[in-house]
Amino acid sequence: MSSTNGTTSDLDSDLAGEFADDLDAELSSGVQSRAQAVPDEEPPPEPQFASVYDFVEQHLVLIYARNVNKPGRRWCKQWWDHKEAMSRFEALWRAYEQMRTDPGSAMSSWWLDHADRQMAVLLDPDGPFDGCSAEFDRHEPAADYLPVEPMTDDFLRELMSGNYSEGNR
């Protein structure tokens, strides 16, 4: 449908422009109303303890009190000087901070799945405090690391890393 005076073409352009403007306005208001409908997420709570050191010294040793002078338990007053212990305490602290604000059963899970399991390893006579004694004020870690011999077979190393393919050999 064409017009000799060009009004149909002008009308189509005007309608297209109005339609685009209406669509933009509708989309913008929809985005704004959806944004207003979704409540702002609350920031995570501040940690109860500023560090793993505070967590252990101000909380864990009080709530997980045990007689560590029994033959089946080992503790070191310099717990922070044991790499494995530090890693385990860090994991306990992070899990505690994440789970403590849950109104449900998260703290029960923290005790059963985290604290009890980690503390059983930490207090075990063969655990990271082997060689130390809280009773006799002894700090003599039995080992600093596990002995290893570097793997020299490049093919096996590549195979174990998952980078091996038939074309590599």
Secondary structure in CASP SS format (residue, H / E / C, confidence):
PFRMAT SS
TARGET T0000
AUTHOR 0000-0000-0000
METHOD secondary structure of the structure
MODEL  1
M C 1.00
S C 1.00
S C 1.00
T C 1.00
N C 1.00
G C 1.00
T H 1.00
T H 1.00
S H 1.00
D H 1.00
L H 1.00
D H 1.00
S H 1.00
D H 1.00
L H 1.00
A H 1.00
G H 1.00
E H 1.00
F H 1.00
A H 1.00
D H 1.00
D H 1.00
L H 1.00
D H 1.00
A H 1.00
E H 1.00
L H 1.00
S H 1.00
S H 1.00
G H 1.00
V H 1.00
Q H 1.00
S H 1.00
R H 1.00
A H 1.00
Q H 1.00
A H 1.00
V C 1.00
P C 1.00
D C 1.00
E C 1.00
E C 1.00
P C 1.00
P C 1.00
P C 1.00
E C 1.00
P C 1.00
Q C 1.00
F C 1.00
A C 1.00
S C 1.00
V H 1.00
Y H 1.00
D H 1.00
F H 1.00
V H 1.00
E H 1.00
Q H 1.00
H H 1.00
L H 1.00
V H 1.00
L H 1.00
I H 1.00
Y C 1.00
A C 1.00
R C 1.00
N C 1.00
V C 1.00
N C 1.00
K C 1.00
P C 1.00
G C 1.00
R C 1.00
R C 1.00
W C 1.00
C C 1.00
K C 1.00
Q C 1.00
W H 1.00
W H 1.00
D H 1.00
H C 1.00
K H 1.00
E H 1.00
A H 1.00
M H 1.00
S H 1.00
R H 1.00
F H 1.00
E H 1.00
A H 1.00
L H 1.00
W H 1.00
R H 1.00
A H 1.00
Y H 1.00
E H 1.00
Q H 1.00
M H 1.00
R C 1.00
T C 1.00
D C 1.00
P C 1.00
G C 1.00
S C 1.00
A H 1.00
M H 1.00
S H 1.00
S H 1.00
W H 1.00
W H 1.00
L H 1.00
D H 1.00
H H 1.00
A H 1.00
D H 1.00
R H 1.00
Q H 1.00
M H 1.00
A H 1.00
V H 1.00
L H 1.00
L H 1.00
D C 1.00
P C 1.00
D C 1.00
G C 1.00
P C 1.00
F C 1.00
D C 1.00
G C 1.00
C C 1.00
S E 1.00
A C 1.00
E C 1.00
F C 1.00
D C 1.00
R E 1.00
H C 1.00
E C 1.00
P C 1.00
A C 1.00
A C 1.00
D C 1.00
Y C 1.00
L C 1.00
P C 1.00
V C 1.00
E C 1.00
P C 1.00
M C 1.00
T C 1.00
D C 1.00
D H 1.00
F H 1.00
L H 1.00
R H 1.00
E H 1.00
L H 1.00
M H 1.00
S H 1.00
G C 1.00
N C 1.00
Y C 1.00
S C 1.00
E H 1.00
G H 1.00
N H 1.00
R C 1.00
END
